[in-house]
Amino acid sequence: MLFTTTNDVPQVIGGVDIFSPTGLIILTIGILFTVGIPLTMILKGRKN
């Protein structure tokens, strides 16, 4: 097996700046899906 190492690994190509409007929208949607939906399902739940 051949392994090669480069110093370019930490360099990110592309991506979105987190403080740009697009980055904030993506962050907000991510938080809503990962926290909001499960929390809503737990609080509402199935009423028997």
DSSP file (Angstrom, degrees, kcal/mol; ACC not computed):
  #  RESIDUE AA STRUCTURE BP1 BP2  ACC     N-H-->O    O-->H-N    N-H-->O    O-->H-N    TCO  KAPPA ALPHA  PHI   PSI    X-CA   Y-CA   Z-CA
    1    1 A M              0   0    0      0, 0.0     2,-0.5     0, 0.0     0, 0.0   0.000 360.0 360.0 360.0 136.2    0.0    0.0    0.0
    2    2 A L        -     0   0    0      2,-0.0     2,-0.4     0, 0.0     0, 0.0  -0.905 360.0-172.0-110.5 126.0    1.4    3.4   -1.0
    3    3 A F        -     0   0    0     -2,-0.5     2,-0.4     2,-0.0     0, 0.0  -0.952   0.6-172.3-116.2 133.8    0.8    6.5    1.2
    4    4 A T        -     0   0    0     -2,-0.4     2,-0.4     2,-0.0    -2,-0.0  -0.963   7.4-154.8-123.1 144.9    1.7   10.0    0.2
    5    5 A T        -     0   0    0     -2,-0.4     2,-0.3     2,-0.0    -2,-0.0  -0.924  11.5-178.3-118.7 143.6    1.5   13.1    2.3
    6    6 A T    >   -     0   0    0     -2,-0.4     3,-0.5     1,-0.0    -2,-0.0  -0.919  33.7-131.2-133.1 161.9    1.2   16.7    1.2
    7    7 A N  T 3  S+     0   0    0     -2,-0.3     4,-0.2     1,-0.2    -1,-0.0   0.411  96.2  78.8 -89.9   0.5    1.0   20.0    3.0
    8    8 A D  T >   +     0   0    0      1,-0.2     3,-0.8     2,-0.1    -1,-0.2   0.456  63.7  94.8 -88.4  -1.1   -2.1   21.0    1.1
    9    9 A V  T <  S+     0   0    0     -3,-0.5    -1,-0.2     1,-0.2    -2,-0.1   0.900  81.5  51.7 -61.3 -43.7   -4.5   18.9    3.2
   10   10 A P  T 3  S+     0   0    0      0, 0.0     2,-0.4     0, 0.0    -1,-0.2   0.723  88.6  99.5 -66.7 -17.6   -5.5   21.8    5.6
   11   11 A Q    <   -     0   0    0     -3,-0.8     2,-0.5    -4,-0.2    -3,-0.0  -0.548  68.2-145.9 -73.9 125.7   -6.3   24.0    2.7
   12   12 A V        -     0   0    0     -2,-0.4     2,-0.6     2,-0.1    -1,-0.0  -0.794   5.3-152.1 -94.2 129.0  -10.0   24.1    2.0
   13   13 A I        -     0   0    0     -2,-0.5     2,-0.2     0, 0.0    -2,-0.0  -0.894  64.0 -22.0-103.0 120.6  -11.1   24.4   -1.6
   14   14 A G  S    S+     0   0    0     -2,-0.6     2,-0.1     1,-0.1    -2,-0.1  -0.516  78.8 132.7  81.9-152.5  -14.4   26.1   -2.0
   15   15 A G        -     0   0    0     -2,-0.2     2,-0.4     2,-0.0    -1,-0.1  -0.268  55.8 -81.1  94.4 176.4  -16.9   26.2    0.8
   16   16 A V        -     0   0    0     -2,-0.1     2,-0.3     6,-0.1     0, 0.0  -0.963  35.5-114.8-123.9 135.9  -19.0   29.0    2.3
   17   17 A D    >   -     0   0    0     -2,-0.4     3,-1.4     1,-0.1     6,-0.5  -0.532  24.3-137.4 -67.8 131.7  -17.9   31.6    4.8
   18   18 A I  T 3  S+     0   0    0      1,-0.3     9,-0.2    -2,-0.3    -1,-0.1   0.769 100.0  50.5 -66.8 -26.1  -19.9   31.0    8.0
   19   19 A F  T 3  S+     0   0    0      4,-0.1    -1,-0.3     5,-0.1    -2,-0.1   0.384  88.5  99.6 -95.9   4.5  -20.6   34.7    8.6
   20   20 A S  S <> S-     0   0    0     -3,-1.4     4,-2.4     1,-0.1     5,-0.2  -0.477  90.4-106.9 -80.0 161.5  -21.9   35.4    5.1
   21   21 A P  H  > S+     0   0    0      0, 0.0     4,-2.0     0, 0.0     5,-0.2   0.888 122.0  50.4 -56.6 -39.2  -25.7   35.5    4.6
   22   22 A T  H  > S+     0   0    0      1,-0.2     4,-2.3     2,-0.2     5,-0.2   0.914 110.2  49.8 -65.5 -41.8  -25.6   32.2    2.8
   23   23 A G  H  > S+     0   0    0     -6,-0.5     4,-2.4     1,-0.2    -1,-0.2   0.885 110.2  50.0 -63.9 -39.6  -23.6   30.6    5.6
   24   24 A L  H  X S+     0   0    0     -4,-2.4     4,-2.5     2,-0.2    -1,-0.2   0.872 110.1  50.6 -67.7 -36.8  -26.0   31.9    8.2
   25   25 A I  H  X S+     0   0    0     -4,-2.0     4,-2.5    -5,-0.2     5,-0.2   0.928 111.8  47.4 -65.3 -44.4  -29.0   30.6    6.3
   26   26 A I  H  X S+     0   0    0     -4,-2.3     4,-2.3     1,-0.2    -2,-0.2   0.913 113.2  49.0 -62.7 -42.5  -27.3   27.1    6.0
   27   27 A L  H  X S+     0   0    0     -4,-2.4     4,-2.3     2,-0.2    -2,-0.2   0.908 111.5  49.2 -63.5 -42.9  -26.5   27.2    9.7
   28   28 A T  H  X S+     0   0    0     -4,-2.5     4,-2.4     2,-0.2    -2,-0.2   0.921 111.7  47.9 -64.0 -44.9  -30.0   28.2   10.7
   29   29 A I  H  X S+     0   0    0     -4,-2.5     4,-2.2     1,-0.2    -1,-0.2   0.903 111.3  51.9 -62.9 -40.4  -31.6   25.5    8.6
   30   30 A G  H  X S+     0   0    0     -4,-2.3     4,-2.3    -5,-0.2    -2,-0.2   0.907 110.5  47.2 -62.7 -42.3  -29.2   22.9   10.0
   31   31 A I  H  X>S+     0   0    0     -4,-2.3     4,-2.2     1,-0.2     5,-1.0   0.906 110.8  52.5 -66.3 -41.4  -30.0   23.9   13.6
   32   32 A L  I  <>S+     0   0    0     -4,-2.4     5,-1.4     1,-0.2     4,-0.5   0.902 113.9  42.7 -61.2 -41.0  -33.8   23.8   12.9
   33   33 A F  I  <5S+     0   0    0     -4,-2.2    -1,-0.2     3,-0.2    -2,-0.2   0.883 118.7  42.3 -74.3 -37.5  -33.5   20.3   11.4
   34   34 A T  I  <5S+     0   0    0     -4,-2.3    -2,-0.2    -5,-0.2    -1,-0.2   0.753 134.2  15.2 -84.7 -22.3  -31.2   18.8   14.0
   35   35 A V  I  X5S+     0   0    0     -4,-2.2     4,-2.0    -5,-0.2    -3,-0.2   0.759 123.3  51.6-113.9 -47.1  -32.9   20.4   17.1
   36   36 A G  I  ><S+     0   0    0     -5,-1.0     4,-2.5    -4,-0.5    -3,-0.2   0.909 108.6  46.3 -65.8 -48.0  -36.3   21.7   16.1
   37   37 A I  H  ><S+     0   0    0     -5,-1.4     4,-2.3     2,-0.2    -1,-0.2   0.943 115.6  43.9 -67.1 -48.4  -37.8   18.6   14.5
   38   38 A P  H  > S+     0   0    0      0, 0.0     4,-2.3     0, 0.0    -1,-0.2   0.908 114.8  50.9 -62.6 -37.9  -36.8   16.1   17.1
   39   39 A L  H  X S+     0   0    0     -4,-2.0     4,-2.6     2,-0.2     5,-0.2   0.907 110.1  49.6 -64.6 -40.7  -37.9   18.4   19.9
   40   40 A T  H  X S+     0   0    0     -4,-2.5     4,-2.7     1,-0.2     5,-0.5   0.906 110.8  50.0 -62.7 -41.9  -41.2   19.0   18.2
   41   41 A M  H  X S+     0   0    0     -4,-2.3     4,-1.4     1,-0.2    -2,-0.2   0.884 112.9  46.8 -65.7 -37.5  -41.7   15.2   17.9
   42   42 A I  H  < S+     0   0    0     -4,-2.3    -2,-0.2    -5,-0.2    -1,-0.2   0.932 116.8  42.3 -69.2 -45.1  -40.9   14.7   21.6
   43   43 A L  H  < S+     0   0    0     -4,-2.6    -2,-0.2    -5,-0.2    -3,-0.2   0.907 124.1  34.9 -71.7 -41.9  -43.1   17.5   22.8
   44   44 A K  H  < S+     0   0    0     -4,-2.7    -3,-0.2    -5,-0.2    -2,-0.2   0.975  88.8 156.7 -75.6 -57.8  -46.1   16.7   20.6
   45   45 A G     <  -     0   0    0     -4,-1.4     2,-0.6    -5,-0.5    -3,-0.1   0.119  55.0 -52.4  60.6-178.8  -45.8   13.0   20.5
   46   46 A R        -     0   0    0     -4,-0.1     2,-0.7    -5,-0.0    -1,-0.1  -0.837  51.2-145.4 -95.6 124.8  -48.5   10.6   19.8
   47   47 A K              0   0    0     -2,-0.6    -2,-0.1     1,-0.1    -3,-0.0  -0.812 360.0 360.0 -92.1 115.8  -51.6   11.1   21.9
   48   48 A N              0   0    0     -2,-0.7    -1,-0.1     0, 0.0    -2,-0.0   0.420 360.0 360.0 -97.9 360.0  -53.3    7.8   22.7
